C-alpha cells in the first residue's frame, strides 16, 4: 500500500506542500481538502 498525504487547505501553503511532497516522492497519493470554492494556482 502506498503512502498517503492529506493536506487541509489549498491556498499557497497547501499547494506548495503538495508540489514539494510530490517532487520528493512521485508515488505519493495526495488528497487536498478545501472548504472554499477555489484552489490556489500558486506553487
Ligand atoms: C487582499 C489580499 C491581497 C493579497 N495580494 C497578494 C499578492 O498580490 N501577492 C502575494 O504574493 N500575496 C498576496 N496576498 C497574500 C497571500 O494571499 C497569502 O500570503 C497567501 O494566500 C497565504 O497562503 P496560505 O496557504 O498560508 O493561506 P490561505 O491562502 O489563507 O489558504 C488557506 C486555505 O485553507 C482553507 N481552509 C482553512 N481552514 C480549512 C478547513 N478547516 N478545512 C478545509 N479548508 C480550510 C481556506 O479556505 C484557504 O483556501 C494577499 C492577501 C490578501 C488578504
PDB file of the backbone (N, CA, C, O) and the ligand in Angstrom, with CONECT records:
HET    LIG  A 101      53
ATOM      1  N   UNK A   1       0.851  -1.189   0.000  1.00  0.00           N
ATOM      2  CA  UNK A   1       0.000   0.000   0.000  1.00  0.00           C
ATOM      3  C   UNK A   1       0.893   1.247   0.000  1.00  0.00           C
ATOM      4  O   UNK A   1       1.843   1.331   0.779  1.00  0.00           O
ATOM      5  N   UNK A   2       0.583   2.230  -0.887  1.00  0.00           N
ATOM      6  CA  UNK A   2       1.391   3.432  -0.981  1.00  0.00           C
ATOM      7  C   UNK A   2       1.110   4.397   0.155  1.00  0.00           C
ATOM      8  O   UNK A   2       0.138   4.263   0.898  1.00  0.00           O
ATOM      9  N   UNK A   3       1.998   5.373   0.260  1.00  0.00           N
ATOM     10  CA  UNK A   3       1.822   6.385   1.312  1.00  0.00           C
ATOM     11  C   UNK A   3       0.824   7.437   0.867  1.00  0.00           C
ATOM     12  O   UNK A   3       0.731   7.755  -0.318  1.00  0.00           O
ATOM     13  N   UNK A   4       0.077   7.976   1.821  1.00  0.00           N
ATOM     14  CA  UNK A   4      -0.950   8.971   1.560  1.00  0.00           C
ATOM     15  C   UNK A   4      -0.640  10.233   2.345  1.00  0.00           C
ATOM     16  O   UNK A   4      -0.199  10.162   3.492  1.00  0.00           O
ATOM     17  N   UNK A   5      -0.871  11.406   1.722  1.00  0.00           N
ATOM     18  CA  UNK A   5      -0.704  12.682   2.416  1.00  0.00           C
ATOM     19  C   UNK A   5      -2.003  13.458   2.288  1.00  0.00           C
ATOM     20  O   UNK A   5      -2.491  13.695   1.183  1.00  0.00           O
ATOM     21  N   UNK A   6      -2.558  13.849   3.420  1.00  0.00           N
ATOM     22  CA  UNK A   6      -3.792  14.644   3.409  1.00  0.00           C
ATOM     23  C   UNK A   6      -3.425  16.076   3.797  1.00  0.00           C
ATOM     24  O   UNK A   6      -2.843  16.309   4.857  1.00  0.00           O
ATOM     25  N   UNK A   7      -3.773  17.038   2.926  1.00  0.00           N
ATOM     26  CA  UNK A   7      -3.472  18.448   3.164  1.00  0.00           C
ATOM     27  C   UNK A   7      -4.789  19.194   3.351  1.00  0.00           C
ATOM     28  O   UNK A   7      -5.669  19.148   2.492  1.00  0.00           O
ATOM     29  N   UNK A   8      -4.911  19.877   4.474  1.00  0.00           N
ATOM     30  CA  UNK A   8      -6.118  20.670   4.738  1.00  0.00           C
ATOM     31  C   UNK A   8      -5.838  22.104   4.296  1.00  0.00           C
ATOM     32  O   UNK A   8      -4.955  22.762   4.846  1.00  0.00           O
ATOM     33  N   UNK A   9      -6.582  22.588   3.311  1.00  0.00           N
ATOM     34  CA  UNK A   9      -6.415  23.948   2.807  1.00  0.00           C
ATOM     35  C   UNK A   9      -5.592  23.956   1.529  1.00  0.00           C
ATOM     36  O   UNK A   9      -4.487  23.415   1.485  1.00  0.00           O
ATOM     37  N   UNK A  10      -6.139  24.573   0.490  1.00  0.00           N
ATOM     38  CA  UNK A  10      -5.437  24.557  -0.798  1.00  0.00           C
ATOM     39  C   UNK A  10      -5.026  25.959  -1.225  1.00  0.00           C
ATOM     40  O   UNK A  10      -5.067  26.297  -2.408  1.00  0.00           O
ATOM     41  N   UNK A  11      -4.629  26.770  -0.249  1.00  0.00           N
ATOM     42  CA  UNK A  11      -4.045  28.073  -0.576  1.00  0.00           C
ATOM     43  C   UNK A  11      -2.607  27.881  -1.026  1.00  0.00           C
ATOM     44  O   UNK A  11      -2.206  26.774  -1.386  1.00  0.00           O
ATOM     45  N   UNK A  12      -1.835  28.952  -1.005  1.00  0.00           N
ATOM     46  CA  UNK A  12      -0.444  28.886  -1.444  1.00  0.00           C
ATOM     47  C   UNK A  12       0.346  27.879  -0.612  1.00  0.00           C
ATOM     48  O   UNK A  12       1.177  27.141  -1.140  1.00  0.00           O
ATOM     49  N   UNK A  13       0.079  27.857   0.686  1.00  0.00           N
ATOM     50  CA  UNK A  13       0.789  26.935   1.574  1.00  0.00           C
ATOM     51  C   UNK A  13       0.492  25.479   1.236  1.00  0.00           C
ATOM     52  O   UNK A  13       1.408  24.668   1.102  1.00  0.00           O
ATOM     53  N   UNK A  14      -0.773  25.154   1.102  1.00  0.00           N
ATOM     54  CA  UNK A  14      -1.163  23.775   0.797  1.00  0.00           C
ATOM     55  C   UNK A  14      -0.646  23.325  -0.555  1.00  0.00           C
ATOM     56  O   UNK A  14      -0.161  22.202  -0.695  1.00  0.00           O
ATOM     57  N   UNK A  15      -0.745  24.197  -1.554  1.00  0.00           N
ATOM     58  CA  UNK A  15      -0.281  23.861  -2.900  1.00  0.00           C
ATOM     59  C   UNK A  15       1.240  23.676  -2.925  1.00  0.00           C
ATOM     60  O   UNK A  15       1.753  22.798  -3.619  1.00  0.00           O
ATOM     61  N   UNK A  16       1.953  24.508  -2.163  1.00  0.00           N
ATOM     62  CA  UNK A  16       3.415  24.381  -2.098  1.00  0.00           C
ATOM     63  C   UNK A  16       3.820  23.056  -1.468  1.00  0.00           C
ATOM     64  O   UNK A  16       4.728  22.379  -1.950  1.00  0.00           O
ATOM     65  N   UNK A  17       3.140  22.696  -0.389  1.00  0.00           N
ATOM     66  CA  UNK A  17       3.427  21.423   0.280  1.00  0.00           C
ATOM     67  C   UNK A  17       3.160  20.255  -0.674  1.00  0.00           C
ATOM     68  O   UNK A  17       3.955  19.319  -0.752  1.00  0.00           O
ATOM     69  N   UNK A  18       2.037  20.315  -1.398  1.00  0.00           N
ATOM     70  CA  UNK A  18       1.697  19.234  -2.324  1.00  0.00           C
ATOM     71  C   UNK A  18       2.752  19.093  -3.414  1.00  0.00           C
ATOM     72  O   UNK A  18       3.175  17.982  -3.735  1.00  0.00           O
ATOM     73  N   UNK A  19       3.178  20.227  -3.986  1.00  0.00           N
ATOM     74  CA  UNK A  19       4.165  20.184  -5.075  1.00  0.00           C
ATOM     75  C   UNK A  19       5.500  19.631  -4.579  1.00  0.00           C
ATOM     76  O   UNK A  19       6.112  18.796  -5.244  1.00  0.00           O
ATOM     77  N   UNK A  20       5.951  20.093  -3.414  1.00  0.00           N
ATOM     78  CA  UNK A  20       7.239  19.629  -2.890  1.00  0.00           C
ATOM     79  C   UNK A  20       7.183  18.163  -2.484  1.00  0.00           C
ATOM     80  O   UNK A  20       8.126  17.409  -2.726  1.00  0.00           O
ATOM     81  N   UNK A  21       6.080  17.764  -1.868  1.00  0.00           N
ATOM     82  CA  UNK A  21       5.946  16.363  -1.454  1.00  0.00           C
ATOM     83  C   UNK A  21       5.970  15.442  -2.671  1.00  0.00           C
ATOM     84  O   UNK A  21       6.559  14.363  -2.622  1.00  0.00           O
ATOM     85  N   UNK A  22       5.334  15.861  -3.754  1.00  0.00           N
ATOM     86  CA  UNK A  22       5.282  15.043  -4.973  1.00  0.00           C
ATOM     87  C   UNK A  22       6.658  14.986  -5.645  1.00  0.00           C
ATOM     88  O   UNK A  22       7.024  13.966  -6.227  1.00  0.00           O
ATOM     89  N   UNK A  23       7.417  16.083  -5.562  1.00  0.00           N
ATOM     90  CA  UNK A  23       8.786  16.076  -6.093  1.00  0.00           C
ATOM     91  C   UNK A  23       9.631  15.052  -5.345  1.00  0.00           C
ATOM     92  O   UNK A  23      10.410  14.311  -5.945  1.00  0.00           O
ATOM     93  N   UNK A  24       9.464  15.025  -4.030  1.00  0.00           N
ATOM     94  CA  UNK A  24      10.273  14.115  -3.207  1.00  0.00           C
ATOM     95  C   UNK A  24       9.824  12.671  -3.348  1.00  0.00           C
ATOM     96  O   UNK A  24      10.650  11.760  -3.287  1.00  0.00           O
ATOM     97  N   UNK A  25       8.525  12.447  -3.535  1.00  0.00           N
ATOM     98  CA  UNK A  25       8.006  11.082  -3.672  1.00  0.00           C
ATOM     99  C   UNK A  25       6.892  11.083  -4.721  1.00  0.00           C
ATOM    100  O   UNK A  25       5.727  11.305  -4.389  1.00  0.00           O
ATOM    101  N   UNK A  26       7.249  10.834  -5.995  1.00  0.00           N
ATOM    102  CA  UNK A  26       6.273  10.877  -7.078  1.00  0.00           C
ATOM    103  C   UNK A  26       5.143   9.866  -6.924  1.00  0.00           C
ATOM    104  O   UNK A  26       4.095  10.011  -7.554  1.00  0.00           O
ATOM    105  N   UNK A  27       5.342   8.842  -6.092  1.00  0.00           N
ATOM    106  CA  UNK A  27       4.304   7.828  -5.916  1.00  0.00           C
ATOM    107  C   UNK A  27       3.322   8.171  -4.800  1.00  0.00           C
ATOM    108  O   UNK A  27       2.368   7.435  -4.548  1.00  0.00           O
ATOM    109  N   UNK A  28       3.571   9.301  -4.136  1.00  0.00           N
ATOM    110  CA  UNK A  28       2.721   9.708  -3.024  1.00  0.00           C
ATOM    111  C   UNK A  28       1.293   9.989  -3.502  1.00  0.00           C
ATOM    112  O   UNK A  28       1.080  10.628  -4.532  1.00  0.00           O
ATOM    113  N   UNK A  29       0.342   9.506  -2.743  1.00  0.00           N
ATOM    114  CA  UNK A  29      -1.067   9.742  -3.043  1.00  0.00           C
ATOM    115  C   UNK A  29      -1.517  10.944  -2.202  1.00  0.00           C
ATOM    116  O   UNK A  29      -1.587  10.856  -0.976  1.00  0.00           O
ATOM    117  N   UNK A  30      -1.824  12.073  -2.870  1.00  0.00           N
ATOM    118  CA  UNK A  30      -2.136  13.313  -2.148  1.00  0.00           C
ATOM    119  C   UNK A  30      -3.607  13.668  -2.280  1.00  0.00           C
ATOM    120  O   UNK A  30      -4.177  13.652  -3.371  1.00  0.00           O
ATOM    121  N   UNK A  31      -4.207  13.989  -1.139  1.00  0.00           N
ATOM    122  CA  UNK A  31      -5.590  14.464  -1.118  1.00  0.00           C
ATOM    123  C   UNK A  31      -5.584  15.853  -0.481  1.00  0.00           C
ATOM    124  O   UNK A  31      -5.067  16.030   0.622  1.00  0.00           O
ATOM    125  N   UNK A  32      -6.161  16.843  -1.182  1.00  0.00           N
ATOM    126  CA  UNK A  32      -6.275  18.190  -0.629  1.00  0.00           C
ATOM    127  C   UNK A  32      -7.749  18.457  -0.311  1.00  0.00           C
ATOM    128  O   UNK A  32      -8.635  18.244  -1.138  1.00  0.00           O
ATOM    129  N   UNK A  33      -7.975  18.925   0.903  1.00  0.00           N
ATOM    130  CA  UNK A  33      -9.343  19.226   1.326  1.00  0.00           C
ATOM    131  C   UNK A  33      -9.480  20.737   1.463  1.00  0.00           C
ATOM    132  O   UNK A  33      -8.764  21.360   2.248  1.00  0.00           O
ATOM    133  N   UNK A  34     -10.399  21.329   0.701  1.00  0.00           N
ATOM    134  CA  UNK A  34     -10.574  22.776   0.692  1.00  0.00           C
ATOM    135  C   UNK A  34     -12.024  23.118   1.007  1.00  0.00           C
ATOM    136  O   UNK A  34     -12.946  22.575   0.399  1.00  0.00           O
ATOM    137  N   UNK A  35     -12.213  24.014   1.950  1.00  0.00           N
ATOM    138  CA  UNK A  35     -13.587  24.390   2.331  1.00  0.00           C
ATOM    139  C   UNK A  35     -14.211  25.383   1.347  1.00  0.00           C
ATOM    140  O   UNK A  35     -15.433  25.489   1.245  1.00  0.00           O
ATOM    141  N   UNK A  36     -13.351  26.105   0.626  1.00  0.00           N
ATOM    142  CA  UNK A  36     -13.851  27.116  -0.299  1.00  0.00           C
ATOM    143  C   UNK A  36     -14.119  26.556  -1.693  1.00  0.00           C
ATOM    144  O   UNK A  36     -14.030  25.350  -1.925  1.00  0.00           O
ATOM    145  N   UNK A  37     -14.450  27.459  -2.615  1.00  0.00           N
ATOM    146  CA  UNK A  37     -14.801  27.049  -3.978  1.00  0.00           C
ATOM    147  C   UNK A  37     -13.588  26.961  -4.903  1.00  0.00           C
ATOM    148  O   UNK A  37     -13.674  26.376  -5.983  1.00  0.00           O
ATOM    149  N   UNK A  38     -12.464  27.537  -4.488  1.00  0.00           N
ATOM    150  CA  UNK A  38     -11.313  27.627  -5.392  1.00  0.00           C
ATOM    151  C   UNK A  38     -10.058  27.028  -4.771  1.00  0.00           C
ATOM    152  O   UNK A  38      -9.901  27.014  -3.550  1.00  0.00           O
ATOM    153  N   UNK A  39      -9.168  26.535  -5.625  1.00  0.00           N
ATOM    154  CA  UNK A  39      -7.850  26.086  -5.171  1.00  0.00           C
ATOM    155  C   UNK A  39      -6.810  27.035  -5.740  1.00  0.00           C
ATOM    156  O   UNK A  39      -7.023  27.682  -6.765  1.00  0.00           O
ATOM    157  N   UNK A  40      -5.677  27.102  -5.046  1.00  0.00           N
ATOM    158  CA  UNK A  40      -4.614  28.001  -5.483  1.00  0.00           C
ATOM    159  C   UNK A  40      -3.954  27.489  -6.749  1.00  0.00           C
ATOM    160  O   UNK A  40      -3.877  26.281  -6.969  1.00  0.00           O
ATOM    161  N   UNK A  41      -3.473  28.413  -7.590  1.00  0.00           N
ATOM    162  CA  UNK A  41      -2.658  28.027  -8.744  1.00  0.00           C
ATOM    163  C   UNK A  41      -1.201  28.394  -8.468  1.00  0.00           C
ATOM    164  O   UNK A  41      -0.372  28.389  -9.378  1.00  0.00           O
ATOM    165  N   UNK A  42      -0.889  28.715  -7.194  1.00  0.00           N
ATOM    166  CA  UNK A  42       0.492  29.014  -6.823  1.00  0.00           C
ATOM    167  C   UNK A  42       1.283  27.712  -6.768  1.00  0.00           C
ATOM    168  O   UNK A  42       0.752  26.635  -7.039  1.00  0.00           O
ATOM    169  N   UNK A  43       2.562  27.827  -6.412  1.00  0.00           N
ATOM    170  CA  UNK A  43       3.461  26.686  -6.249  1.00  0.00           C
ATOM    171  C   UNK A  43       3.738  26.050  -7.591  1.00  0.00           C
ATOM    172  O   UNK A  43       4.478  25.069  -7.668  1.00  0.00           O
TER     173      UNK A  43
HETATM  174  C1  LIG A 101      -6.474  41.167  -0.110  1.00  0.00           C
HETATM  175  C2  LIG A 101      -5.190  40.338  -0.214  1.00  0.00           C
HETATM  176  C3  LIG A 101      -4.371  40.520  -1.327  1.00  0.00           C
HETATM  177  C4  LIG A 101      -3.176  39.803  -1.456  1.00  0.00           C
HETATM  178  N1  LIG A 101      -2.407  40.009  -2.556  1.00  0.00           N
HETATM  179  C5  LIG A 101      -1.265  39.307  -2.700  1.00  0.00           C
HETATM  180  C6  LIG A 101      -0.473  39.472  -3.879  1.00  0.00           C
HETATM  181  O1  LIG A 101      -0.765  40.274  -4.775  1.00  0.00           O
HETATM  182  N2  LIG A 101       0.675  38.743  -3.976  1.00  0.00           N
HETATM  183  C7  LIG A 101       1.064  37.868  -2.987  1.00  0.00           C
HETATM  184  O2  LIG A 101       2.119  37.222  -3.147  1.00  0.00           O
HETATM  185  N3  LIG A 101       0.303  37.687  -1.890  1.00  0.00           N
HETATM  186  C8  LIG A 101      -0.830  38.385  -1.709  1.00  0.00           C
HETATM  187  N4  LIG A 101      -1.590  38.207  -0.575  1.00  0.00           N
HETATM  188  C9  LIG A 101      -1.108  37.281   0.455  1.00  0.00           C
HETATM  189  C10 LIG A 101      -1.438  35.858   0.073  1.00  0.00           C
HETATM  190  O3  LIG A 101      -2.807  35.751  -0.243  1.00  0.00           O
HETATM  191  C11 LIG A 101      -1.134  34.990   1.280  1.00  0.00           C
HETATM  192  O4  LIG A 101       0.207  35.161   1.704  1.00  0.00           O
HETATM  193  C12 LIG A 101      -1.324  33.523   0.945  1.00  0.00           C
HETATM  194  O5  LIG A 101      -2.601  33.304   0.399  1.00  0.00           O
HETATM  195  C13 LIG A 101      -1.162  32.684   2.209  1.00  0.00           C
HETATM  196  O6  LIG A 101      -1.340  31.338   1.824  1.00  0.00           O
HETATM  197  P1  LIG A 101      -1.757  30.245   2.869  1.00  0.00           P
HETATM  198  O7  LIG A 101      -1.825  28.929   2.120  1.00  0.00           O
HETATM  199  O8  LIG A 101      -0.869  30.295   4.062  1.00  0.00           O
HETATM  200  O9  LIG A 101      -3.188  30.665   3.410  1.00  0.00           O
HETATM  201  P2  LIG A 101      -4.562  30.836   2.604  1.00  0.00           P
HETATM  202  O10 LIG A 101      -4.363  31.412   1.249  1.00  0.00           O
HETATM  203  O11 LIG A 101      -5.474  31.534   3.562  1.00  0.00           O
HETATM  204  O12 LIG A 101      -5.061  29.331   2.379  1.00  0.00           O
HETATM  205  C14 LIG A 101      -5.630  28.574   3.410  1.00  0.00           C
HETATM  206  C15 LIG A 101      -6.744  27.713   2.765  1.00  0.00           C
HETATM  207  O13 LIG A 101      -7.200  26.774   3.725  1.00  0.00           O
HETATM  208  C16 LIG A 101      -8.599  26.699   3.633  1.00  0.00           C
HETATM  209  N5  LIG A 101      -9.073  26.203   4.919  1.00  0.00           N
HETATM  210  C17 LIG A 101      -8.926  26.795   6.136  1.00  0.00           C
HETATM  211  N6  LIG A 101      -9.471  26.015   7.088  1.00  0.00           N
HETATM  212  C18 LIG A 101      -9.946  24.906   6.462  1.00  0.00           C
HETATM  213  C19 LIG A 101     -10.611  23.726   6.928  1.00  0.00           C
HETATM  214  N7  LIG A 101     -10.870  23.513   8.229  1.00  0.00           N
HETATM  215  N8  LIG A 101     -10.973  22.778   6.007  1.00  0.00           N
HETATM  216  C20 LIG A 101     -10.711  22.978   4.696  1.00  0.00           C
HETATM  217  N9  LIG A 101     -10.072  24.073   4.188  1.00  0.00           N
HETATM  218  C21 LIG A 101      -9.702  25.023   5.077  1.00  0.00           C
HETATM  219  C22 LIG A 101      -9.067  28.107   3.314  1.00  0.00           C
HETATM  220  O14 LIG A 101     -10.328  28.093   2.696  1.00  0.00           O
HETATM  221  C23 LIG A 101      -7.952  28.553   2.346  1.00  0.00           C
HETATM  222  O15 LIG A 101      -8.255  28.266   0.995  1.00  0.00           O
HETATM  223  C24 LIG A 101      -2.785  38.887  -0.428  1.00  0.00           C
HETATM  224  C25 LIG A 101      -3.630  38.715   0.687  1.00  0.00           C
HETATM  225  C26 LIG A 101      -4.812  39.415   0.801  1.00  0.00           C
HETATM  226  C27 LIG A 101      -5.722  39.203   2.002  1.00  0.00           C
CONECT  174  175
CONECT  175  174  176  225
CONECT  176  175  177
CONECT  177  176  178  223
CONECT  178  177  179
CONECT  179  178  180  186
CONECT  180  179  181  182
CONECT  181  180
CONECT  182  180  183
CONECT  183  182  184  185
CONECT  184  183
CONECT  185  183  186
CONECT  186  179  185  187
CONECT  187  186  188  223
CONECT  188  187  189
CONECT  189  188  190  191
CONECT  190  189
CONECT  191  189  192  193
CONECT  192  191
CONECT  193  191  194  195
CONECT  194  193
CONECT  195  193  196
CONECT  196  195  197
CONECT  197  196  198  199  200
CONECT  198  197
CONECT  199  197
CONECT  200  197  201
CONECT  201  200  202  203  204
CONECT  202  201
CONECT  203  201
CONECT  204  201  205
CONECT  205  204  206
CONECT  206  205  207  221
CONECT  207  206  208
CONECT  208  207  209  219
CONECT  209  208  210  218
CONECT  210  209  211
CONECT  211  210  212
CONECT  212  211  213  218
CONECT  213  212  214  215
CONECT  214  213
CONECT  215  213  216
CONECT  216  215  217
CONECT  217  216  218
CONECT  218  209  212  217
CONECT  219  208  220  221
CONECT  220  219
CONECT  221  206  219  222
CONECT  222  221
CONECT  223  177  187  224
CONECT  224  223  225
CONECT  225  175  224  226
CONECT  226  225
END
